[in-house]
Structures are given as structure tokens and as C-alpha cells.
Amino acid sequence: MMMSNNCHGWAARDDSGLLSPYEFERRSVGDNDVSVKITHCGVCYADVAYTRNKRKNTVYPVVPGHEIVGIVQEVGDEVSKFKIGDHVGVGPFVDSCRECVYCNVGHEEHCSKTTVTINGTCKDGTLSKGGYSSFIVVHDRYCYKILDKYPLALAAPLLCAGVTVYNPMIHHKMNQPGKSLGVVGLGGLGHMAVKFGKAFGLNVTVFSTSISKKDDALNMLKADKFVLSSDKEKMAALSKSLDFIIDTASGDHSLDLYMSLLKTGGVLALVGFPGEQLKLNPLSLLMEMRSVSGSAVGGTKGTQEMLELCAEHEIHPEIEVIPIQYANEALERLQKNDVKYRFVIDIENSLE
């Protein structure tokens, strides 16, 4: 039976970012497509950026949401990886060229022709619309299997926040027990970095500007140490002690403070957005052969691996489940870092 193309969602109409109900058409399911009934969608800072036109390229109306999970409701004739009823996820991109060196190794996030899930230009010229909606149609390559035992609401943040910190950890071989990891900032990304670090058997130190994060870091997330970044004495005591640092903090801050904590050859991976320009003394790199590396989301190979690891080790994000009607308040709270630690919209039970 053919499904209706009519989709219910919530969209922003202008750069105020205010979301309200919106009806639109999804494409019909092609031979290689999967139609996913969306049950939950995580709330990411990208949703703020697109709805408020912070990247100066938003075309309105825009439907945000790229941490999408749900249940397969229709598959194309050529699809063999998925069947109706499967639990699946869709992340920050829904297409790529499928031919370049990056696509060939499952690192589509580096493809120059990647189509992002929100406000991206599809091959047919239409604009992609995200997961604050009742269903999505996507090529099966960009759809991920979620094991039935893993709760769908918990899986949503893995599609962006999870893979964003997992990807650089794997790239820099930070899945080896006994290594030392520093995590700067304890939000949606940071708390997942701590969880992966502990699952990998690392010694994990959390750095924050807020003492209010200490209890969660040590007791809920089981980090080994918590340090206020303003505590000069404790920061100095950690000089040259860390193999790797993941900097998840947004807002303007200097990297020099953390670079001094790296061992010889240590790496700081930037996954947050610390202002328009990096503040870094060249000596931070020259001394001790230290490096700064960047990373954003992950490709199909890493995302599927990460989802399977989370199921195997029961790595679960800390979430606050909300109805779609609370989305505007959630985006306001997200900008104030007022969430522990990821909002997830219950699309299935609140979107009419």
C-alpha cells in the first residue's frame, strides 16, 4: 500500500526561530529509499543555528532536527538492509556523491557534495527538511540500524552528539585502556565523551567553568577527576598529564590553558565552537609537539559502529524527553545550557 506523502511537522518561518505547526510533502519512496515513521528527535544546537539563520543561508520555512530515530514503515524495491518494523536512525546528512574517496570509505561527512538533513539542497533541487516531523524518506545508505533492545528515545542523541565525540576518539586511537582523556565542557557532547571514555577504560578528567557540574561528573558519569578551569593551582598540577583532550565548549575561550595539560605529542580535538577565531599561542603547538585537530559528526561507517558499541556496552545519553509543543522553550533553554544533557522530542506521542 502506498503511503501518503503529506507530512506534519513544526517549522520556523523567519529568523526569530519561532516554531509552529507546518504541513509539507515528502518525496515518494524510490527503489533505494526507506520511509521512517519518526518516534523521537534530539534537539541539537544546529536547530538553533538553522532556525535563527546564524549561518546566513537558511531558506524558510525550515524544519529542524537531525538526531532522528523511528520505525521503518516502507522500503523501496531495491532495499535489502531494512524491513518494515526495523528500528533505525537518521543523522546530520541524507545524501552525498557516493563516488569520492571519502564516500568510498564511509566518511561521507567529508564529501563536498553532502546533503545535510536540515536546509540542504537535494539532488532534485528541493530543500531537505528535518526530524521535527512525522516521517522522513531517505536513501538506505544514510539510515542506521538500531538494535531493538536499545530504547529509541535514548538513541536519538547518538546520531549527532554521540558520533561527534566518538569519531575523533577513534581516529586518534583513544579507545585503548589506560590512556588519559580530558573533556572540556559538560553538556550534550561532553557528557557523551565521558561515557565513551569510561567505556574504553580511560582515565577521564572533566574541566568546567561551573562547580555545579561537579556532582554529575563524578557521581553520575563516573569521571575520575573534576577540575574548575579557573583553579590555577589544580590546572598547573595537571601539566603534561593528558594524552588527549576533547574540547566541546562553545563560546569564546582560549585553548592555551588546556594545551599545557597535554603530554608530548598530545592532541586537542575541537568539536565545539569557541568563537569566530581560535586564541592560541604558537608556543602551545611548538613545545612538546602538541597538535590541535578538528572534527564534526561522522560518516556512515563510524555511526553504525558507534550505535552497536552503545548497545553492547549499554552507553545511554542522559536525556529530558519533551513534547513538540515545548520545542521553542527547549531551544531557549539550550542556548542557556539549561539541559541535562540532551532534549529529546517525543514526536510519536505529541505531534498531531
Secondary structure, DSSP 8 states (H G I E B T S, - for coil): -----EEEEEEE-STT--EEEEEEE-----TTEEEEEEEEEE--HHHHHHHTTTTS---SSB----EEEEEEEEE-TT--S--TT-EEEE-SEEE--SSSHHHHTT-GGG-TT-EETTT-B-TTS-B---SSBSEEEEEGGG-EE--TTS-HHHHGGGGTHHHHHHHHHHHTT--STT-EEEEE--SHHHHHHHHHHHHTT-EEEEEES-GGGHHIIIIIS--SEEEETT-HHHHHHTTT-EEEEEE---SS-BSHHHHTTEEEEEEEEE-S---SS-B--THHHHGGG-EEEE--S--HHHHHHHHHHHHHHT----EEEE-GGGHHHHHHHHHTT-SSSEEEEEHHHH--
